[in-house]
Amino acid sequence: MIRFTDIEARLHDGRHLKVADWAIEEGQYWAIAGTNGSGKTALSALFGGLLIPQDGTLANLPQNLGYVSLEAQREQIEQELKDDDSDLTDCFTLGTPVREFLGDNLGQYEYLLDALCLTHLLDKGFRSLSTGESRKVLWIKQLAEGHEWLVLDEPFEGLDVGSREVVTELLQKLISEGQKILWVANRMDEIPEWISHLAFVHDAQMISQGERDSVLAQPEISALVHFDQDLPELPPRPGGASSLVDDEPLVTLTNGFIQYGDRTLFEGLNWQINPGEHWAVQGPNGCGKTSLLQMITGDNPACYRNQLHLFGMKRGSGESIWDIKKHIGLVSAALQWEYRATTNVLSALISGLYDSIGVYQAVGDDDKQLGLKWLSILGLRDKANQSLQHLSYGEQRLVLIGRALIKQPPLLILDEPCQGLDDISRQMVLAFISRLSSQKNMTMLYVTHHPTEIPAAVSRRLVFTPDSTGHSKVDQIID
């Protein structure tokens, strides 16, 4: 039996994680659930011996653990960046080759490489992978290392529908073979049926634990996972109306393509985004969705190799990147991983007004007050002066959503915006997005692997369908 008794452990934000009494017995499968910033990941770190308590007793903690989490994925990407000492501008060729990264035990998981559509990527660099592809590679690495326990912190995040089905079948097989698993959940609907027990954490304290159905039936738990509040009024767009011509296309791409070395993700794409026409961008991991969006934002050098017009300007005709970014609000995993500036939460959110990573100029009172209003809307007003890096992954994602929305840009690019969000935060964010999309003063590109999250106002879809080599056919569908 693994047991936690009268535990108190100091967290980096000054709070103390408290667990009165928690026992994990042989044959039980537990999930840790809770709201963003509640201490779920900290509790899993305590379980793995990565967080040392100041008080209390820990008994029989496991010694051989593997972690699958968004935080572990971010740490690996940061390590790849740290190890890169080249001056090359094309970062997509850099990084540890996948074959080398996975190591000598790769052979036993060939079936997974094939099922997860990774076989053709074995000789590619880790940093050339999409968010979903790198997550799948980390999945296989943890399995190959043969850990006694797997700590799965939101293991489905970033995976496409087909990959989630493969992982679900894999987990069933592992359970039947006796693999020990601790699940950490933001999304209650993704907790597997074989999870028998649930520990619920709120504000750094375990407030309930026991059999799964019994915990979920408690009214206080239900109130923490369902959003039933009225949406507050959004602050007005700073600076007034947009300067763009009303009927001019925001984006025009002619015969568009993305190619990395000998790998062509897609080609021959003719696409136009007009004001008020909301698009969903759909397709499996690695098909080219994020690369296409990065071409629009200027974060992919392919923008200069394509016939691309943005906001009335031809890319590569003398415009600056700031001429482009001032019209765009962005949320993405790549932005979150790259946002390593030492800054507090308020400054990170306000940086959306300046299209920068961090704020490097004097900020006026009006901008500060606007930032505080958005933090209040997002439920993070009390964290305004905390370091962004000390927030949980989900709380950081909420800040970046506020950063994208604060200037209410003509073009809002949301690449898996709900990744890492708990149920109540996800419901709130989707309600905001739905309201904004109905107001027609912003045009939205929405990327998601969860079709049920696509706002009703989205009537156009760009759908990527890759073949076995990773080359995608791209269809445009008007519903």
N, C-alpha and C positions, 0 to 999 in steps of 0.2 A: 504494500500500500504506500502510495505517495501522499504525504500529509503536510499541510501548511497550518500552523497554529499561532495565533496572535501576531501575525506578521505586520510590520511597519517598515516600509522602504522609501527613502527619500528619492524623489524624481528631480530631473534637471530643471523643472519649472518651479521648484520650491514646495510642491505638494508632497504628501506622503501616501503611498499606496498602502491600503489596509485590507487585510484578509483575516477575519476572525478564526474561521475553521473551515478547511477544505480538504477533503480526502478523495483520492482517485484510486479506485480499487481495480483489481485484475478483471478484465472482461468488460469494463465500462469504456465508452467512447465519449469524450467530452468536447464541447465547444465553449469557447469564451466569446461572449457577445457584449455589446455596449455601444454607446454613442461615440462620435468622433472626439478624440482627446480624453476619453474616459479612463484610459489606463490599460486597455486590452493588450496591446503589444508589450507594455511594461510587465504585465502579469505573465505573458508567455516568456519574457526574458528572465523573470524570476524563476519560472519553471525550468529554464535551461541553464541556470546558474550564471547568467550574464548580468543580473542585477542582484546586488548583495543587500539583504535587509539589515536595518540597524537593531531591530528587536524581533523576537519571535523565534520559532523553531521550524526548520525544514527537515523533513525525513524522507530518505530514499529517493532523492532526485535522480533522474536519468543522467547517464554520463556520455551517451553517444547520440547526439541529436543532429538532424539536418533541418534547415530552415528554407521554406519557400515563401517569400514575402516581397511586397513592393519595396520595402526598405533594403532588403538584401540585393534586389535587382539594382536599385540606385547605387548602393555601395560598390557593386561590381563595375557599373558603368563609370563611376568616379575613379575607380582604380585603373581602369583602362585609359582614361584621360590622363591620369597622373603618370602612367608608364610611357605615354607618348611624348617623346622628346624631338619629334621631327618638325620641320617647318613646312610640311606639305599643306596645301590649301584644301585638297580633296580628302577630307577626313573619312569618307566612306570606304576607302581602301585600307584603313588602319584598324588595328586591334588584333587580339589573339585569334588565330584561325579556330573555327568551331571544333574541328577534329582534335586539335591540340588541347583546347579548353576542356573537352569532355574526358580526355585521358584514355588509359589503357583498357578500361572496362566497357568500352563502347559496344563491343560485339554483342553482348547479351541484350542490348536494347535497340537492335537494328529495326525490329518491328515497330517500335515507338517512333523512331526517326522517320520511318515511312508513313505511319499513321498521322503524324503531326506535320507532315510535309516539310521535313528538314533535311532530307538526304541530299538534295541538290545544293545545300548551303554549307556542307562540311568544310569546304576549303575557303569559305568567306570569313572575313574578320568579324569579330563579335560586334564591333561598333557599326558595321554595315547593316546589321539586322534591324528589323522593325521592333517596336516595343513588344508586340506579341511574340515574335520569333525569339527574341532574347529571353523572354519569360519561359518559353517552352524548353530552350536549351538549359536554363537553370533547373527546371523540373527534372530533366533527364540526368543532369550532373548529380543532383541530390540522390536520385534513385541508384545511380551507379556506385555511389560511395557506401551503400549498404548500411544506413543508420538504423539503430534499434528503434528510435523514435523519429517521426517526422512532425514538425510544427508547421502547419499550413495556415498562413496568415492571408486570408482572401485569395486563395490559390487560383480562382477562376478569373480574377481581374485581368483584363487585357487580352483574354483568349477569345477567338471567334467561336461560333456555335459548334462547328464540327470538332474543334479541339476540346471544347468543354465536354462533349460527348465521349471523346477518347479518354480524357482524364477521369471522367466519372466511371467508365468501365475499368480503367486501371486501378482506381481506388477500391472498387468492389473486389478485384482480384487480390490486392494487397491485404485487405481486411480478412479475406478467406484464408490467407497464408499466415495470419497472425501479426501483421505489421501494426505497430502501435502508433497512433495518430492523435495529435491535439489540434483541433480546428479553431481558428480565430476568425470571427465573422463580423462584417458590417451589414451585409445583406442577409436578412433572416430567411428569405426565400431560397437561398442557395445552400443552406445547411443540409447535408445529406440525411436521408432517412435513417441511416445506421447510427447517427449520433444519438446516444441514449440519454445524455445528461448535459445540462447547460449551467454555466456560471455567468451571471450578468454583472457587469461592472459599470458604475456611474460615478463620475467625479472622483476617481482614484479610490473607490471603495467597492468591494464585492457586496452588493446589496441583496443578492439572491442566488441560490444554487441548489441543484437537486435534479430530479427527473425532468426531462425536457418539457413535456406537455404541462407539467405542474408549474414550472417557472413561467412559461409563456402565458398561462392562464391568469396570472396575477395582474390586477388592474394597473398597478404602478409601473409594471414592465410594459404593458400595452401602451400606456401614455407616452413612454419614451421612444417608441418605434413608429408612431403614427402622427403625421403632420395634419392638424385640423385647425390651424390658426388662419385668420384673415391676413392676406398679404398687405404689407404696408405700401403706401404710395412711393414710387421711385423718385429720387431727386431729379430735377430737370437736367437736361443735357448741358454740360458746361460749355460756355461760349456760344450758346444758341444753336441755330439751325446749321446743317451741313453746308459746306461751300460747293459741293459737287452739283453738276447739272442733273436735274431730276430724271430725265429720260435717257441718260447716257449709260451704256453698260458699265458695270463695275469691273468685270473680268471678261476678256475675250482671249481664248487660246485657240490657235490655228495649227492643225496637224501636230498636236503636242505629243511629247515623248519623254520618258525617263529611262536613262541607261547608265549603269555602273559597270565599267569595263565591258566584259562580254555578256553581261546580264541586262536584258531589256525588260523592264517591268510592264510598260505599255507603250503604244505608239499610235499615231493617226487620230488623236483625240481633238475634235472640234467642239468647243464648249463655250457657252456664253452665259454669264450671270447678270441678270437685269435687276434693278432696284425692286425690292419687295418680293422677289421670287426666292423662296426658301428651298434649299436643297439638302437632302440626306445623302451622304456618301457611304456606301456599303460595300463590303467584300471581306474575304478572310485575311488573316494575318499575312503581312508581307506582300500584298498584291499591288501596293503603290499608292494607297490612300494618303498616308501621311506625307510621302514624298511630293505628291501633287499639291497638298496644302502648303508645304514648306517652299515650294516653288512660288506660290502666290505671296507668301510673307517675305520672300527674299532670303530665306534661310537654307536654300538649296541652290548651288551654282547653276543648275539646269535652267534657272529662270533667264539666264543670258544666252542659252543655246536654243531657246524656243521663241516662236512668234507669240509674244505675250503682251497684251495691253492691260494695264491696271489703272482704273480711275482716270481714263483719258490719256494716259502716258504709255508710250512704248518702252518696255524694259530695255535698258542699255542705250537709251537715247540722251543721257546726261542727267536724268533725274537722280536724286539721292534716295538712299534707303528710307530716310525719314519722311520724304514726300509720299512714300508708300505706306509706311507703318502708322502714320497719323490717322489713316482712314480705317485701320484694322484693330479689332480686339481679339485676343488669342488665349485659348486655354488648351494645353496639351501636356502629356507626360514629359515630352522632351524639354519644354519650357520649365517645368517643375524641377527636373533633374539638373538643368543648367542654371537655375536660380540659386547660385551659391554665394551671392553677395551677402556680406555681413550687414544685416539691416533689421529693423524692427518691423512688426506686422503692419503698422500704419504706413510706414514709408514704402513697404513692398506694394501695398494696395495703391497708394498715390502714384507710384512709378508708372502706372497705366496711363496717366495723363501725359507723361513725357516719353513713353515708348522705350523705356530703358530698364536695365536690370539693376535695381537700386536707384536712389535719387542722389544726384550730384550737383544740385543747385539749391538755392534758398527757396523754400516752399511758403507760399502766402497763407494767411489765415483762412481764406475761402477754400483753398484746396484741402487744408487740414480738416476743416469742418465737413467738407464733402466726403472725405475719406472716413471720418468718424461716423457719418450717417450710414455709409455702406457697411461698416463693421457692425453697427447696431442691427441693421437688417439681417446680416449673416449670423448674428448671435455671438460675435467675437469682440464686442466693444471692450470688454474687460481685459483683453489680451493685446491691446493696441501697442503697448510699449515692450512686449516680450519679443525675443528673437524669433524670427520666422523659422529658423532651423530647430527651435525647441518645441515647435508645434507638431502634432501628429501628422501623418501623411494626409489624412482626410481634412484636417483643419487647414493645412497648407493649400490643399486644392480649393477650399472655399475662399481663401484669400486671393488666389489667382483668378477665380471666377469673378470676384469683386473687382480685381485689377482690370479684367477684360471689359467689364460692364460700366466702369466708372465714367468713361467718356461717351458711352452709348454710341459706338462707332457706326459708320455706314455699313461695314462688313464685319460680322461677328463669326469667327471660326472656332468651333467647339469640337475638339478632337477628344472623344471619350471624356466629356466634362464630369461625369458622375463617378469616375474611377476613384475608389478609396472612400467614397462617401457612405455614411450610415443611412439607414432607411429614411429617417426624418429629414436629414439634410438633403438627400436625393429628391424626396418629394417636394421640398421647398424650392430647390433649384429648378426642377422641372416646371413647377408652377410659375416661377419667374420667367423662364424661357418661353413658356406658352403665352404669357401676357405680352412679353416683348415682341414675339413673332406676330401677334395679332395687331400690334400698333403700327406696323409697316414702316417705322422710321429707321429700322435696321434690317439688313438682309443677312440671313443666317446660312452657314454651312455646318451641318451637324453630322459628325462621325460617331457611330456607335455599333457595338455588337449585340445590342439589346433593342430589337425593333419596337418593342412596346414603349420605349422611352422617347420615340420620335414624336415631336409635337404635332398636333392635328393640323397646324397651319402649313406644314411641309407638304407640298404637292408634287415635288420633283425629286427624282432619285438618280444618282450616278452610281451604277452597279458594276463592280469589278469581278470578273470571273477568270481566275488563272488556270493555266494548264499545268501539266506535271513538271514543266521546266521553270515555272514561276512567271511566265509571260501571260499578261491579262488581256482579255477582251473587255472593253468598256461600253456599256449600254446606258443610254439616257432614257428614263421612263417618266412620263407625266401621268400622275394618277387622276 
